[in-house]
Amino acid sequence: MSVLNNIKNNIIVSKFVSWLEFSNTCRALNGLDDNTLSDIGIVRGQIPEFVADKMVANSNSKNENAA
């Protein structure tokens, strides 16, 4: 189990996993039609910034809960 924890804590692996999450989320949102995106409150051009902001907010929330 310690090997798995070491891999999870590896900064390179962590950055790669974050990139995968970002990429997959952007891809999923880009798959939605414009009306659905409008319901969410964004337009297609805002997707990368929207996802990045949500990931940062989620990361901050996790850090606050860990403290």
N, C-alpha and C positions, 0 to 999 in steps of 0.2 A: 504493500500500500504506500510506503514511503516513496517508492519510485514514481508512482502516479502523482503524488503530491508535488514532487520535485519537477515533474513535467508541467503540471498546472501552474506552478510558480515561476517557471522560466519566462522571462520577459519576452523573448522572441515568440514563443508559443502563444503567450497571452496576446501579443499584438496581432498575430496571425488569426487567432480566434475572433478577436474584435473586428478585424477586417472582414472575415467571413460573415459575421453577424450583420455588419453594415451592408455588405454587398447583397446578401440574401434579402434583407429587409427592403433595400432600394429596389431590387428586382421585383419583389412581391408588390410593392406599391406602384411601380411602373406598369404592372399587369392590370391594375384597376382602371376602370373607365373614368373619364373626366368628372362625371356627375358624382361618383363615389368619392373621388378625391375632394370635390367641393364639399361634400357632406362632412368630411374630416376637417376641412378648413384650410386646405392647401391646394396649390396648382402644381402641375407636373414639374415645373422648373424649380420648385422649392423642396422637392423630395430629398436630395442629398443633405441640405442644411437641416431640414426637419428631422431626419433620422439621426444625424450627428448630434443635434441638440438633445434629442430624447435619450441617446446613448450616454451622453455626458451626465444628464440629470439622473439616469438610472444608476450610473457608476457612483455618483455623489451620494445617492440614497443608500446604496450598499455600504459605502464607506462610513456613513453616519451610523448605520445600524450595527456595524462591526465594532464601533468605538464604545 
